[in-house]
Amino acid sequence: MSSSRTDVSRSSLVKTILITGLIAGTLDIMAACVNVYISSGTDAVTVLQYIASVFLGKESYAMGFVSALLGLIVHYAISYGWTILLFLLYPKLKFLSGNKVLVGLLYGVFVWLVMNLVILKLIGLGKGSFNLLQATIGCGILMLCIGLPIVWGANTYYQRRKNVFD
């Protein structure tokens, strides 16, 4: 493969990851904010400050827009992490190119499990009592807003790439 073809392919991959992560991250934070608002009346700024509290502690809630912006940046970093992970795994694990809806929903469940059973516990946010309804809603949000768009983006990229290089 020529250098210019590799550059175009790499550029297209980065662009697709950027767009996919942005879509998934935006859908996820919007759904999470709506869910939290409906269930507790908490506004979006407080949700974002909660995310930022991982780094800032309780001071996050007194910092207003600045900590909310940090929370939004952290949220998108996490979204891009999940996006990049799937894009790296997609060509290596053949079952990922199967039924896109099923794979997307299962990826969302995987993300929920890792986030809730590993990452949030490690950073000290996984405390509190288990609420089945909120866990189900949270998992559903990740299935629909993270899993499906990321699998769709990866499939679109790799199918297009396959068609170009066949």
DSSP file (Angstrom, degrees, kcal/mol; ACC not computed):
  #  RESIDUE AA STRUCTURE BP1 BP2  ACC     N-H-->O    O-->H-N    N-H-->O    O-->H-N    TCO  KAPPA ALPHA  PHI   PSI    X-CA   Y-CA   Z-CA
    1    1 A M              0   0    0      0, 0.0     5,-0.0     0, 0.0     0, 0.0   0.000 360.0 360.0 360.0 135.3    0.0    0.0    0.0
    2    2 A S     >  -     0   0    0      1,-0.1     4,-2.0     4,-0.0     5,-0.2  -0.249 360.0-112.8 -72.7 162.2    1.4    3.4   -0.9
    3    3 A S  H  > S+     0   0    0      1,-0.2     4,-2.5     2,-0.2     5,-0.2   0.879 116.7  52.2 -62.7 -40.1    2.2    6.1    1.6
    4    4 A S  H  > S+     0   0    0      1,-0.2     4,-2.4     2,-0.2    -1,-0.2   0.883 108.6  50.7 -67.9 -36.3   -0.6    8.4    0.4
    5    5 A R  H  > S+     0   0    0      2,-0.2     4,-2.5     1,-0.2    -1,-0.2   0.902 111.3  48.6 -64.3 -40.6   -3.2    5.6    0.6
    6    6 A T  H  X S+     0   0    0     -4,-2.0     4,-2.8     2,-0.2    -2,-0.2   0.908 111.5  49.7 -64.8 -42.5   -2.0    4.9    4.2
    7    7 A D  H  X S+     0   0    0     -4,-2.5     4,-2.6     2,-0.2    -2,-0.2   0.914 112.3  47.3 -63.0 -43.3   -2.3    8.6    5.1
    8    8 A V  H  X S+     0   0    0     -4,-2.4     4,-2.6     2,-0.2    -2,-0.2   0.920 113.8  48.0 -63.6 -44.2   -5.8    8.8    3.6
    9    9 A S  H  X S+     0   0    0     -4,-2.5     4,-2.3     2,-0.2    -2,-0.2   0.921 113.9  46.3 -63.1 -44.4   -6.9    5.7    5.5
   10   10 A R  H  X S+     0   0    0     -4,-2.8     4,-2.5     2,-0.2    -2,-0.2   0.905 113.2  49.7 -64.8 -41.8   -5.4    6.9    8.8
   11   11 A S  H  X S+     0   0    0     -4,-2.6     4,-2.4     1,-0.2    -2,-0.2   0.908 111.7  48.4 -62.9 -42.8   -6.9   10.4    8.3
   12   12 A S  H  X S+     0   0    0     -4,-2.6     4,-2.5     2,-0.2    -2,-0.2   0.879 110.8  51.4 -65.3 -38.8  -10.3    8.8    7.6
   13   13 A L  H  X S+     0   0    0     -4,-2.3     4,-2.6     2,-0.2    -2,-0.2   0.943 111.3  46.4 -63.5 -48.3  -10.0    6.6   10.7
   14   14 A V  H  X S+     0   0    0     -4,-2.5     4,-2.7     1,-0.2    -2,-0.2   0.925 113.6  49.3 -61.1 -45.2   -9.2    9.5   12.9
   15   15 A K  H  X S+     0   0    0     -4,-2.4     4,-2.4     1,-0.2    -1,-0.2   0.918 112.2  47.9 -60.6 -44.4  -12.1   11.5   11.4
   16   16 A T  H  X S+     0   0    0     -4,-2.5     4,-2.8     2,-0.2     5,-0.2   0.901 112.4  48.7 -65.7 -40.8  -14.5    8.6   11.9
   17   17 A I  H  X S+     0   0    0     -4,-2.6     4,-2.9     2,-0.2     5,-0.3   0.921 111.5  50.4 -63.9 -43.3  -13.4    8.1   15.5
   18   18 A L  H  X S+     0   0    0     -4,-2.7     4,-1.8    -5,-0.2    -2,-0.2   0.926 115.3  41.9 -61.0 -45.5  -13.7   11.8   16.3
   19   19 A I  H  X S+     0   0    0     -4,-2.4     4,-2.5     2,-0.2    -2,-0.2   0.930 116.3  48.3 -68.0 -45.3  -17.3   11.9   14.8
   20   20 A T  H  X S+     0   0    0     -4,-2.8     4,-2.9     1,-0.2     5,-0.2   0.926 112.8  47.3 -62.7 -46.2  -18.3    8.6   16.4
   21   21 A G  H  X S+     0   0    0     -4,-2.9     4,-2.7    -5,-0.2     5,-0.2   0.875 112.1  51.2 -63.1 -37.4  -17.0    9.5   19.8
   22   22 A L  H  X S+     0   0    0     -4,-1.8     4,-2.3    -5,-0.3     5,-0.2   0.924 112.7  45.2 -65.6 -44.6  -18.7   12.9   19.6
   23   23 A I  H  X S+     0   0    0     -4,-2.5     4,-2.7     2,-0.2     5,-0.2   0.957 117.2  43.9 -63.1 -50.9  -22.0   11.4   18.7
   24   24 A A  H  X S+     0   0    0     -4,-2.9     4,-2.5     1,-0.2    -2,-0.2   0.924 115.5  47.9 -63.0 -45.0  -21.9    8.7   21.3
   25   25 A G  H  X S+     0   0    0     -4,-2.7     4,-2.5    -5,-0.2     5,-0.2   0.890 113.5  47.8 -63.4 -40.1  -20.6   11.1   24.0
   26   26 A T  H  X S+     0   0    0     -4,-2.3     4,-2.2    -5,-0.2     5,-0.2   0.935 113.1  46.7 -68.0 -46.6  -23.3   13.6   23.2
   27   27 A L  H  X S+     0   0    0     -4,-2.7     4,-2.4   118,-0.2     5,-0.2   0.919 114.5  49.2 -59.5 -42.8  -26.1   11.1   23.2
   28   28 A D  H  X S+     0   0    0     -4,-2.5     4,-2.8   117,-0.4    -2,-0.2   0.936 112.5  44.2 -65.0 -48.5  -24.9    9.6   26.5
   29   29 A I  H  X S+     0   0    0     -4,-2.5     4,-2.5     2,-0.2    -1,-0.2   0.879 114.4  50.7 -68.9 -35.2  -24.5   12.8   28.4
   30   30 A M  H  X S+     0   0    0     -4,-2.2     4,-2.4    -5,-0.2    -1,-0.2   0.944 113.6  44.5 -64.5 -46.3  -27.8   14.1   27.2
   31   31 A A  H  X S+     0   0    0     -4,-2.4     4,-2.6    -5,-0.2    -2,-0.2   0.908 114.0  50.1 -64.6 -41.5  -29.6   10.9   28.2
   32   32 A A  H  X S+     0   0    0     -4,-2.8     4,-2.7    -5,-0.2     5,-0.2   0.919 111.5  48.2 -63.4 -43.4  -27.8   10.8   31.5
   33   33 A C  H  X S+     0   0    0     -4,-2.5     4,-2.4     2,-0.2    -2,-0.2   0.909 113.0  47.5 -65.6 -41.7  -28.7   14.4   32.3
   34   34 A V  H  X S+     0   0    0     -4,-2.4     4,-2.7     2,-0.2     5,-0.2   0.931 113.3  49.1 -63.4 -45.0  -32.4   13.9   31.3
   35   35 A N  H  X S+     0   0    0     -4,-2.6     4,-2.6     1,-0.2     5,-0.2   0.932 113.4  45.3 -59.9 -47.7  -32.5   10.7   33.4
   36   36 A V  H  X>S+     0   0    0     -4,-2.7     4,-2.3     1,-0.2     6,-1.0   0.893 113.4  50.5 -65.9 -38.8  -31.0   12.4   36.5
   37   37 A Y  H  X5S+     0   0    0     -4,-2.4     4,-2.0     4,-0.2    -2,-0.2   0.937 113.5  44.7 -64.1 -45.5  -33.2   15.4   36.1
   38   38 A I  H  <5S+     0   0    0     -4,-2.7    -2,-0.2     1,-0.2    -1,-0.2   0.906 118.9  42.4 -64.7 -41.6  -36.4   13.2   35.9
   39   39 A S  H  <5S+     0   0    0     -4,-2.6    -1,-0.2    -5,-0.2    -2,-0.2   0.788 139.1   2.1 -80.0 -27.1  -35.4   11.0   38.8
   40   40 A S  H  <5S-     0   0    0     -4,-2.3    -3,-0.2    -5,-0.2    -2,-0.2   0.485  89.1-113.4-139.5  -5.0  -34.1   13.6   41.2
   41   41 A G     << +     0   0    0     -4,-2.0     2,-0.3    -5,-0.7    -4,-0.2   0.566  62.9 151.1  78.6   7.5  -34.5   17.1   39.7
   42   42 A T        -     0   0    0     -6,-1.0    -1,-0.3     1,-0.1    -2,-0.2  -0.552  40.6-129.4 -76.2 134.5  -30.7   17.5   39.5
   43   43 A D     >  -     0   0    0     -2,-0.3     4,-1.7    -3,-0.1     3,-0.2  -0.297  20.9-105.4 -83.0 169.1  -29.5   19.8   36.7
   44   44 A A  H  > S+     0   0    0      1,-0.2     4,-2.5     2,-0.2     5,-0.2   0.843 116.9  58.9 -62.9 -36.7  -26.9   19.1   34.0
   45   45 A V  H  > S+     0   0    0      1,-0.2     4,-2.4     2,-0.2    -1,-0.2   0.918 106.8  47.7 -60.7 -42.7  -24.3   21.4   35.7
   46   46 A T  H  > S+     0   0    0     -3,-0.2     4,-2.1     2,-0.2    -1,-0.2   0.876 109.4  53.6 -66.6 -37.1  -24.4   19.3   38.9
   47   47 A V  H  X S+     0   0    0     -4,-1.7     4,-1.7     2,-0.2    -2,-0.2   0.934 112.0  45.0 -60.8 -45.5  -24.2   16.1   36.8
   48   48 A L  H  X S+     0   0    0     -4,-2.5     4,-2.2     1,-0.2    -2,-0.2   0.867 110.8  53.1 -68.0 -36.3  -21.0   17.4   35.2
   49   49 A Q  H  X S+     0   0    0     -4,-2.4     4,-1.5     2,-0.2    -1,-0.2   0.858 104.9  56.6 -65.8 -34.2  -19.6   18.7   38.5
   50   50 A Y  H  < S+     0   0    0     -4,-2.1     4,-0.3     2,-0.2    -2,-0.2   0.920 107.3  48.0 -60.6 -43.9  -20.2   15.1   39.8
   51   51 A I  H >< S+     0   0    0     -4,-1.7     3,-1.3     1,-0.2     4,-0.3   0.926 111.9  49.5 -62.5 -43.9  -18.0   13.8   37.0
   52   52 A A  H >X S+     0   0    0     -4,-2.2     4,-2.2     1,-0.3     3,-1.9   0.746  92.0  78.8 -67.1 -23.1  -15.3   16.4   37.8
   53   53 A S  H 3X S+     0   0    0     -4,-1.5     4,-1.9     1,-0.3    -1,-0.3   0.685  76.2  75.1 -63.0 -16.0  -15.5   15.5   41.5
   54   54 A V  H <4 S+     0   0    0     -3,-1.3    -1,-0.3    -4,-0.3    -2,-0.2   0.891 113.7  22.5 -58.0 -38.3  -13.3   12.5   40.7
   55   55 A F  H <4 S+     0   0    0     -3,-1.9    -2,-0.2    -4,-0.3    -1,-0.2   0.770 134.6  36.4 -97.4 -32.6  -10.4   15.0   40.3
   56   56 A L  H >< S-     0   0    0     -4,-2.2     3,-0.9     1,-0.2    -3,-0.2   0.558  89.6-149.8-103.2  -9.8  -11.6   17.9   42.4
   57   57 A G  G ><  -     0   0    0     -4,-1.9     3,-1.9    -5,-0.3    -1,-0.2  -0.322  64.0 -26.4  69.2-158.4  -13.4   16.2   45.3
   58   58 A K  G >  S+     0   0    0      1,-0.3     3,-1.3     2,-0.2     4,-0.3   0.708 128.3  76.3 -63.4 -20.6  -16.4   18.0   47.0
   59   59 A E  G X> S+     0   0    0     -3,-0.9     3,-1.5     1,-0.3     4,-0.5   0.741  76.6  78.9 -61.5 -22.3  -14.9   21.3   46.0
   60   60 A S  G X4 S+     0   0    0     -3,-1.9     3,-1.2     1,-0.3    -1,-0.3   0.866  86.1  57.1 -54.3 -39.1  -16.2   20.6   42.5
   61   61 A Y  G <4 S+     0   0    0     -3,-1.3     3,-0.3     1,-0.3    -1,-0.3   0.687 106.2  49.4 -70.9 -17.7  -19.7   21.6   43.4
   62   62 A A  G <4 S+     0   0    0     -3,-1.5    -1,-0.3    -4,-0.3    -2,-0.2   0.462  95.9  73.4 -96.1  -2.8  -18.6   25.1   44.5
   63   63 A M  S X< S-     0   0    0     -3,-1.2     3,-1.1    -4,-0.5     4,-0.4   0.452  78.3-165.1 -96.3  -0.7  -16.6   25.8   41.3
   64   64 A G  T 3>  +     0   0    0     -3,-0.3     4,-1.8    -4,-0.2     3,-0.3  -0.244  64.0   1.4  61.8-134.3  -19.6   26.4   39.1
   65   65 A F  H 3> S+     0   0    0      1,-0.2     4,-2.7     2,-0.2    -1,-0.2   0.806 126.2  62.6 -62.2 -33.8  -19.0   26.4   35.3
   66   66 A V  H <> S+     0   0    0     -3,-1.1     4,-2.0     1,-0.2    -1,-0.2   0.936 108.6  40.1 -61.1 -48.1  -15.3   25.6   35.5
   67   67 A S  H  > S+     0   0    0     -4,-0.4     4,-2.6    -3,-0.3    -1,-0.2   0.849 113.2  55.8 -71.8 -31.9  -15.8   22.2   37.2
   68   68 A A  H  X S+     0   0    0     -4,-1.8     4,-2.2     2,-0.2    -2,-0.2   0.913 108.0  49.1 -63.2 -41.1  -18.8   21.5   35.0
   69   69 A L  H  X S+     0   0    0     -4,-2.7     4,-2.3     2,-0.2    -2,-0.2   0.909 110.1  50.5 -64.1 -42.2  -16.6   22.1   31.9
   70   70 A L  H  X S+     0   0    0     -4,-2.0     4,-2.7     1,-0.2    -2,-0.2   0.919 109.6  51.8 -60.6 -42.5  -13.9   19.8   33.4
   71   71 A G  H  X S+     0   0    0     -4,-2.6     4,-2.6     1,-0.2    -2,-0.2   0.890 109.1  50.0 -60.3 -39.9  -16.6   17.2   33.9
   72   72 A L  H  X S+     0   0    0     -4,-2.2     4,-2.4     2,-0.2    -1,-0.2   0.905 110.6  49.3 -65.7 -41.2  -17.7   17.5   30.3
   73   73 A I  H  X S+     0   0    0     -4,-2.3     4,-2.2     2,-0.2    -2,-0.2   0.921 112.5  47.6 -63.3 -44.4  -14.1   17.1   29.1
   74   74 A V  H  X S+     0   0    0     -4,-2.7     4,-2.3     2,-0.2    -2,-0.2   0.917 110.1  53.5 -62.4 -43.0  -13.7   14.0   31.3
   75   75 A H  H  X S+     0   0    0     -4,-2.6     4,-2.4     1,-0.2    -2,-0.2   0.937 111.1  44.9 -57.7 -48.0  -17.0   12.6   30.0
   76   76 A Y  H  X S+     0   0    0     -4,-2.4     4,-2.8     1,-0.2    -1,-0.2   0.853 109.1  56.6 -67.4 -33.4  -15.9   13.0   26.4
   77   77 A A  H  X S+     0   0    0     -4,-2.2     4,-1.9     2,-0.2    -1,-0.2   0.916 109.6  46.2 -61.5 -41.7  -12.5   11.5   27.2
   78   78 A I  H  X S+     0   0    0     -4,-2.3     4,-2.2     2,-0.2     5,-0.2   0.927 111.7  51.4 -65.6 -44.8  -14.2    8.4   28.5
   79   79 A S  H  X S+     0   0    0     -4,-2.4     4,-2.0     1,-0.2    -2,-0.2   0.917 111.0  47.7 -58.6 -44.3  -16.5    8.3   25.5
   80   80 A Y  H  X S+     0   0    0     -4,-2.8     4,-3.0     2,-0.2     5,-0.2   0.848 107.3  57.6 -67.1 -32.8  -13.5    8.5   23.2
   81   81 A G  H  X S+     0   0    0     -4,-1.9     4,-2.4    -5,-0.2    -2,-0.2   0.940 109.4  43.8 -60.6 -46.8  -11.8    5.8   25.2
   82   82 A W  H  X S+     0   0    0     -4,-2.2     4,-1.9     2,-0.2    -2,-0.2   0.859 114.4  51.5 -66.5 -34.4  -14.7    3.4   24.6
   83   83 A T  H  X S+     0   0    0     -4,-2.0     4,-2.4    -5,-0.2    -2,-0.2   0.950 111.4  45.6 -66.4 -49.3  -14.8    4.4   20.9
   84   84 A I  H  X S+     0   0    0     -4,-3.0     4,-2.3     1,-0.2     5,-0.2   0.905 109.9  56.0 -61.9 -42.0  -11.1    3.8   20.3
   85   85 A L  H  X S+     0   0    0     -4,-2.4     4,-2.2    -5,-0.2    -1,-0.2   0.939 110.4  43.6 -56.5 -48.5  -11.3    0.5   22.1
   86   86 A L  H  X S+     0   0    0     -4,-1.9     4,-2.9     1,-0.2    -1,-0.2   0.909 111.5  53.5 -67.2 -39.4  -14.0   -0.8   19.8
   87   87 A F  H  < S+     0   0    0     -4,-2.4    -1,-0.2     1,-0.2    -2,-0.2   0.858 111.6  46.7 -62.8 -33.2  -12.3    0.5   16.7
   88   88 A L  H  < S+     0   0    0     -4,-2.3     4,-0.3    -5,-0.2    -1,-0.2   0.886 118.4  40.8 -72.5 -39.2   -9.1   -1.3   17.7
   89   89 A L  H >X S+     0   0    0     -4,-2.2     4,-2.2    -5,-0.2     3,-1.1   0.803  96.5  80.8 -78.4 -29.9  -10.9   -4.5   18.5
   90   90 A Y  T 3< S+     0   0    0     -4,-2.9     6,-0.2     1,-0.3     7,-0.2   0.857  96.2  39.6 -51.4 -50.0  -13.3   -4.5   15.5
   91   91 A P  T 34 S+     0   0    0      0, 0.0    -1,-0.3     0, 0.0    -2,-0.1   0.709 118.1  50.5 -75.6 -14.9  -11.0   -5.8   12.8
   92   92 A K  T <4 S+     0   0    0     -3,-1.1     2,-0.7    -4,-0.3    -2,-0.2   0.766 104.9  55.6 -92.4 -27.4   -9.4   -8.4   15.2
   93   93 A L    ><  -     0   0    0     -4,-2.2     3,-2.0     1,-0.1     4,-0.3  -0.883  67.3-163.8-112.0 102.2  -12.6  -10.0   16.6
   94   94 A K  G >  S+     0   0    0     -2,-0.7     3,-1.8     1,-0.3    -1,-0.1   0.789  83.4  67.1 -58.4 -32.8  -14.7  -11.3   13.8
   95   95 A F  G >  S+     0   0    0      1,-0.3     3,-1.5     2,-0.2    -1,-0.3   0.738  87.8  70.0 -63.7 -19.6  -17.9  -11.6   15.9
   96   96 A L  G <  S+     0   0    0     -3,-2.0    -1,-0.3     1,-0.3    -2,-0.2   0.741  92.7  57.1 -68.6 -21.7  -18.0   -7.8   16.2
   97   97 A S  G <  S+     0   0    0     -3,-1.8    -1,-0.3    -4,-0.3     3,-0.2   0.267  92.5  91.0 -92.6  13.3  -18.9   -7.6   12.5
   98   98 A G  S <  S-     0   0    0     -3,-1.5     2,-0.5     1,-0.3    -2,-0.1   0.414  95.9  -6.8 -77.3-139.6  -22.0   -9.8   13.1
   99   99 A N     >  -     0   0    0      1,-0.2     4,-2.9    -4,-0.1    -1,-0.3  -0.424  66.9-154.9 -60.3 110.2  -25.4   -8.5   13.9
  100  100 A K  H  > S+     0   0    0     -2,-0.5     4,-2.5     1,-0.2     5,-0.2   0.862  89.2  48.9 -62.1 -39.6  -24.7   -4.8   14.4
  101  101 A V  H  > S+     0   0    0      2,-0.2     4,-2.6     1,-0.2    -1,-0.2   0.950 114.7  44.4 -67.2 -47.5  -27.7   -4.1   16.7
  102  102 A L  H  > S+     0   0    0      2,-0.2     4,-2.7     1,-0.2     5,-0.2   0.931 115.6  47.7 -61.8 -46.1  -26.9   -7.1   18.9
  103  103 A V  H  X S+     0   0    0     -4,-2.9     4,-2.5     1,-0.2    -1,-0.2   0.908 112.6  49.9 -62.8 -42.1  -23.2   -6.3   19.1
  104  104 A G  H  X S+     0   0    0     -4,-2.5     4,-2.0    -5,-0.2    -2,-0.2   0.920 112.2  46.6 -62.3 -44.9  -24.0   -2.6   19.8
  105  105 A L  H  X S+     0   0    0     -4,-2.6     4,-1.8     1,-0.2    -2,-0.2   0.910 113.9  48.3 -64.5 -42.0  -26.4   -3.5   22.6
  106  106 A L  H  X S+     0   0    0     -4,-2.7     4,-2.6     2,-0.2    -2,-0.2   0.869 108.6  53.9 -67.1 -35.9  -23.9   -6.1   24.1
  107  107 A Y  H  X S+     0   0    0     -4,-2.5     4,-2.8     1,-0.2    -1,-0.2   0.902 106.9  52.5 -64.2 -38.8  -21.1   -3.5   23.9
  108  108 A G  H  X S+     0   0    0     -4,-2.0     4,-2.4     2,-0.2    -2,-0.2   0.899 109.4  48.4 -61.5 -41.0  -23.2   -1.1   25.9
  109  109 A V  H  X S+     0   0    0     -4,-1.8     4,-2.8     2,-0.2    -2,-0.2   0.918 111.1  51.1 -64.0 -43.4  -23.7   -3.8   28.5
  110  110 A F  H  X S+     0   0    0     -4,-2.6     4,-2.6     1,-0.2     5,-0.2   0.927 110.3  48.7 -58.7 -46.2  -20.0   -4.4   28.6
  111  111 A V  H  X S+     0   0    0     -4,-2.8     4,-2.8     1,-0.2     5,-0.2   0.923 111.8  49.8 -60.7 -44.7  -19.3   -0.7   29.0
  112  112 A W  H  X S+     0   0    0     -4,-2.4     4,-2.8     2,-0.2     5,-0.3   0.928 111.8  48.1 -60.5 -45.7  -21.9   -0.5   31.9
  113  113 A L  H  X S+     0   0    0     -4,-2.8     4,-2.8     2,-0.2     5,-0.4   0.940 115.0  43.7 -61.7 -48.5  -20.3   -3.6   33.6
  114  114 A V  H  X>S+     0   0    0     -4,-2.6     5,-2.3     1,-0.2     4,-1.5   0.926 116.7  46.9 -64.8 -44.1  -16.8   -2.3   33.4
  115  115 A M  I  <>S+     0   0    0     -4,-2.8     5,-3.1    -5,-0.2     6,-0.3   0.934 122.2  34.1 -62.8 -45.9  -17.7    1.3   34.4
  116  116 A N  I  <5S+     0   0    0     -4,-2.8    -2,-0.2    -5,-0.2    -3,-0.2   0.822 125.7  36.9 -84.4 -32.2  -19.9    0.2   37.3
  117  117 A L  I  <5S+     0   0    0     -4,-2.8    -3,-0.2    -5,-0.3    -1,-0.2   0.649 134.8  11.3 -95.9 -15.6  -18.1   -2.9   38.6
  118  118 A V  I  X5S+     0   0    0     -4,-1.5     4,-2.4    -5,-0.4    -3,-0.2   0.671 124.5  39.4-123.5 -67.5  -14.5   -1.7   38.0
  119  119 A I  I  ><S+     0   0    0     -5,-2.3     4,-2.0     1,-0.2     6,-0.2   0.927 116.9  45.2 -64.1 -51.2  -13.8    1.9   37.1
  120  120 A L  H  4XS+     0   0    0     -5,-3.1     5,-2.3    -6,-0.3     6,-1.6   0.860 115.0  50.0 -63.4 -33.8  -16.3    3.7   39.4
  121  121 A K  H >45S+     0   0    0     -6,-0.3     3,-0.8     4,-0.2    -1,-0.2   0.903 109.4  51.6 -68.3 -40.6  -15.3    1.5   42.3
  122  122 A L  H 3<5S+     0   0    0     -4,-2.4    -2,-0.2     1,-0.2    -1,-0.2   0.857 113.4  43.4 -65.2 -35.1  -11.6    2.2   41.7
  123  123 A I  T 3<5S-     0   0    0     -4,-2.0    -1,-0.2    -5,-0.2    -2,-0.2   0.418 117.7-109.8 -94.1   3.2  -12.0    5.9   41.7
  124  124 A G  T < 5S+     0   0    0     -3,-0.8     3,-0.3    -4,-0.4    -3,-0.2   0.616  92.3 104.3  85.9  13.0  -14.4    5.9   44.7
  125  125 A L      < +     0   0    0     -5,-2.3    -4,-0.2    -6,-0.2    -5,-0.1   0.455  57.2  83.6-101.8  -2.0  -17.6    6.8   43.0
  126  126 A G        +     0   0    0     -6,-1.6     2,-0.2    -7,-0.1    -1,-0.2   0.066  66.7 115.3 -89.8  27.1  -19.1    3.3   43.1
  127  127 A K        +     0   0    0     -3,-0.3     2,-0.1    -7,-0.2    -6,-0.0  -0.493  41.5  61.6 -92.7 164.6  -20.4    3.6   46.6
  128  128 A G  S    S-     0   0    0     -2,-0.2     2,-0.1     2,-0.0    -3,-0.0  -0.378  87.3 -47.5 110.1 170.7  -24.0    3.6   47.7
  129  129 A S        -     0   0    0     -2,-0.1     2,-0.4     1,-0.1    -2,-0.0  -0.435  58.7-106.5 -80.0 153.2  -26.9    1.2   47.6
  130  130 A F        -     0   0    0     -2,-0.1     2,-0.6     4,-0.0    -1,-0.1  -0.639  28.8-165.3 -80.9 130.4  -27.8   -0.7   44.4
  131  131 A N     >  -     0   0    0     -2,-0.4     4,-2.7     1,-0.1     5,-0.2  -0.950   6.3-161.2-119.2 108.5  -30.9    0.6   42.7
  132  132 A L  H  > S+     0   0    0     -2,-0.6     4,-2.6     1,-0.2     5,-0.2   0.887  90.2  50.7 -58.9 -43.0  -32.2   -2.0   40.1
  133  133 A L  H  > S+     0   0    0      1,-0.2     4,-2.5     2,-0.2    -1,-0.2   0.947 114.3  43.0 -62.0 -48.5  -34.3    0.6   38.3
  134  134 A Q  H  > S+     0   0    0      1,-0.2     4,-2.9     2,-0.2    -2,-0.2   0.863 113.7  52.4 -66.5 -35.5  -31.5    3.1   38.0
  135  135 A A  H  X S+     0   0    0     -4,-2.7     4,-2.6     2,-0.2    -1,-0.2   0.912 111.0  47.5 -64.6 -41.8  -29.0    0.4   37.0
  136  136 A T  H  X S+     0   0    0     -4,-2.6     4,-2.5    -5,-0.2    -2,-0.2   0.919 114.2  46.2 -65.2 -44.2  -31.4   -0.8   34.3
  137  137 A I  H  X S+     0   0    0     -4,-2.5     4,-2.6     2,-0.2    -2,-0.2   0.933 113.6  49.2 -64.0 -45.4  -31.9    2.7   33.0
  138  138 A G  H  X S+     0   0    0     -4,-2.9     4,-2.0     1,-0.2    -2,-0.2   0.907 112.8  46.8 -60.6 -42.9  -28.1    3.4   33.1
  139  139 A C  H  X S+     0   0    0     -4,-2.6     4,-2.3     2,-0.2    -1,-0.2   0.909 111.7  51.5 -65.8 -41.6  -27.3    0.2   31.3
  140  140 A G  H  X S+     0   0    0     -4,-2.5     4,-2.6     2,-0.2     5,-0.3   0.899 107.6  52.7 -61.4 -41.3  -30.0    0.9   28.7
  141  141 A I  H  X S+     0   0    0     -4,-2.6     4,-3.3     1,-0.2     5,-0.5   0.932 111.4  46.0 -60.1 -45.6  -28.6    4.4   28.1
  142  142 A L  H  X>S+     0   0    0     -4,-2.0     5,-3.1     3,-0.2     4,-1.4   0.864 111.6  52.5 -67.5 -34.4  -25.2    2.9   27.5
  143  143 A M  I  <>S+     0   0    0     -4,-2.3     5,-1.9     3,-0.2   -35,-0.2   0.942 121.5  30.5 -63.3 -46.9  -26.6    0.3   25.2
  144  144 A L  I  <5S+     0   0    0     -4,-2.6    -2,-0.2     3,-0.2    -3,-0.2   0.860 129.7  34.5 -82.1 -37.3  -28.4    2.8   23.1
  145  145 A C  I  <5S+     0   0    0     -4,-3.3  -117,-0.4    -5,-0.3  -118,-0.2   0.710 133.2  19.2 -97.8 -22.1  -26.2    5.9   23.3
  146  146 A I  I  X5S+     0   0    0     -4,-1.4     4,-2.0    -5,-0.5     5,-0.3   0.772 125.0  44.1-109.7 -57.2  -22.7    4.3   23.5
  147  147 A G  I  ><S+     0   0    0     -5,-3.1     4,-2.4     1,-0.2     5,-0.3   0.944 115.2  43.6 -59.2 -55.6  -22.9    0.8   22.2
  148  148 A L  H  ><S+     0   0    0     -5,-1.9     4,-2.5    -6,-0.2     5,-0.2   0.935 116.4  44.3 -62.5 -49.4  -25.1    1.3   19.1
  149  149 A P  H  > S+     0   0    0      0, 0.0     4,-2.6     0, 0.0    -1,-0.2   0.889 114.8  49.2 -65.0 -35.3  -23.4    4.4   17.7
  150  150 A I  H  X S+     0   0    0     -4,-2.0     4,-2.6     2,-0.2     5,-0.2   0.928 113.6  45.1 -70.0 -42.7  -19.9    3.2   18.3
  151  151 A V  H  X S+     0   0    0     -4,-2.4     4,-2.8    -5,-0.3     5,-0.2   0.910 113.4  51.4 -64.8 -40.6  -20.5   -0.2   16.6
  152  152 A W  H  X S+     0   0    0     -4,-2.5     4,-2.6    -5,-0.3    -2,-0.2   0.935 111.6  47.2 -60.2 -46.2  -22.3    1.6   13.8
  153  153 A G  H  X S+     0   0    0     -4,-2.6     4,-2.4     2,-0.2    -2,-0.2   0.920 114.3  46.0 -62.6 -45.1  -19.3    4.0   13.3
  154  154 A A  H  X S+     0   0    0     -4,-2.6     4,-2.8     2,-0.2     5,-0.3   0.929 113.9  48.4 -64.4 -45.1  -16.8    1.2   13.4
  155  155 A N  H  X S+     0   0    0     -4,-2.8     4,-2.6    -5,-0.2     5,-0.3   0.922 111.6  50.0 -61.4 -44.3  -18.8   -1.0   11.0
  156  156 A T  H  X S+     0   0    0     -4,-2.6     4,-2.2    -5,-0.2     5,-0.2   0.931 113.6  45.8 -60.2 -46.2  -19.2    1.9    8.6
  157  157 A Y  H  X S+     0   0    0     -4,-2.4     4,-2.5    -5,-0.2    -2,-0.2   0.954 116.2  43.1 -62.7 -50.8  -15.5    2.7    8.6
  158  158 A Y  H  X S+     0   0    0     -4,-2.8     4,-2.2     1,-0.2    -1,-0.2   0.828 113.8  50.9 -71.7 -30.7  -14.3   -0.9    8.2
  159  159 A Q  H  X S+     0   0    0     -4,-2.6     4,-2.4    -5,-0.3    -1,-0.2   0.922 112.6  46.8 -67.8 -43.3  -16.9   -1.7    5.5
  160  160 A R  H  X S+     0   0    0     -4,-2.2     4,-2.0    -5,-0.3    -2,-0.2   0.912 113.6  48.6 -62.5 -42.9  -16.0    1.4    3.5
  161  161 A R  H  X S+     0   0    0     -4,-2.5     4,-2.3    -5,-0.2    -1,-0.2   0.905 110.6  50.7 -64.2 -41.9  -12.3    0.6    3.9
  162  162 A K  H  X S+     0   0    0     -4,-2.2     4,-0.9     1,-0.2    -2,-0.2   0.913 111.1  48.7 -62.4 -43.2  -12.9   -3.0    2.8
  163  163 A N  H  < S+     0   0    0     -4,-2.4    -1,-0.2     1,-0.2    -2,-0.2   0.857 112.5  48.4 -66.0 -35.9  -14.8   -1.9   -0.3
  164  164 A V  H  < S+     0   0    0     -4,-2.0    -1,-0.2     1,-0.2    -2,-0.2   0.893 117.4  39.9 -71.5 -39.7  -12.0    0.6   -1.2
  165  165 A F  H  <        0   0    0     -4,-2.3    -1,-0.2     1,-0.2    -2,-0.2   0.445 360.0 360.0 -94.9   0.6   -9.2   -1.8   -0.8
  166  166 A D     <        0   0    0     -4,-0.9    -1,-0.2    -3,-0.2    -2,-0.1   0.470 360.0 360.0 -80.4 360.0  -10.9   -4.9   -2.4
